[in-house]
């Protein structure tokens, strides 16, 4: 049997990527609160559906990764 390849070096994020990540994290909740004031409860229904889809995709991704090992 051949040896497994060496693990790849973990890449760190550039400063620009870190900046936009922080900006997105800060602006996202503020935008949601503002839209809630405009749209009301309907927005939270949409956000809830999106979160359920994201959680399902994350779970599927994790399960597929576990099955590769």
C-alpha positions as CSV (number, residue, x, y, z in Angstrom):
1,X,0.0,0.0,0.0
2,X,1.2,3.5,-0.7
3,X,1.5,6.1,2.0
4,X,-1.2,8.8,2.3
5,X,-0.3,12.2,1.0
6,X,1.0,14.7,3.6
7,X,-1.7,17.1,5.0
8,X,-2.1,20.4,3.3
9,X,-0.9,23.5,5.0
10,X,-3.7,25.5,6.5
11,X,-4.1,28.8,4.8
12,X,-5.0,31.9,6.9
13,X,-7.3,34.6,5.7
14,X,-5.9,37.7,4.2
15,X,-6.5,41.0,6.0
16,X,-9.0,42.1,3.3
17,X,-11.0,38.8,3.8
18,X,-10.9,39.3,7.6
19,X,-12.1,42.9,7.2
20,X,-15.1,42.0,5.0
21,X,-15.9,39.1,7.3
22,X,-16.1,41.4,10.3
23,X,-18.1,44.0,8.3
24,X,-20.6,41.4,7.2
25,X,-21.0,40.0,10.8
26,X,-21.6,43.6,12.1
27,X,-23.9,44.8,9.3
28,X,-26.0,41.6,8.9
29,X,-27.8,41.7,12.3
30,X,-28.3,45.5,12.0
31,X,-29.9,45.0,8.5
32,X,-32.2,42.3,9.9
33,X,-33.4,44.5,12.7
34,X,-34.0,47.4,10.3
35,X,-35.9,45.2,7.9
36,X,-38.0,43.8,10.8
37,X,-39.1,47.3,11.6
38,X,-40.1,47.8,7.9
39,X,-41.6,44.4,7.2
40,X,-42.7,43.2,10.6
41,X,-43.0,39.5,11.5
42,X,-43.0,38.2,7.9
43,X,-39.3,38.7,7.7
44,X,-38.6,36.4,10.6
45,X,-40.6,33.6,8.8
46,X,-38.2,34.0,5.8
47,X,-35.2,34.1,8.0
48,X,-36.4,31.0,9.9
49,X,-36.8,29.1,6.6
50,X,-33.4,30.2,5.4
51,X,-31.8,29.0,8.7
52,X,-33.5,25.6,8.4
53,X,-32.2,25.2,4.9
54,X,-28.7,26.3,6.0
55,X,-28.8,23.9,9.0
56,X,-29.9,21.0,6.8
57,X,-27.1,21.7,4.3
58,X,-24.6,21.9,7.1
59,X,-25.8,18.6,8.6
60,X,-25.7,17.0,5.2
61,X,-22.2,18.3,4.6
62,X,-21.0,17.0,8.0
63,X,-22.5,13.6,7.4
64,X,-21.0,13.3,3.9
65,X,-17.6,14.2,5.4
66,X,-18.0,11.5,8.1
67,X,-18.8,8.9,5.4
68,X,-15.6,9.6,3.5
69,X,-13.3,8.4,6.3
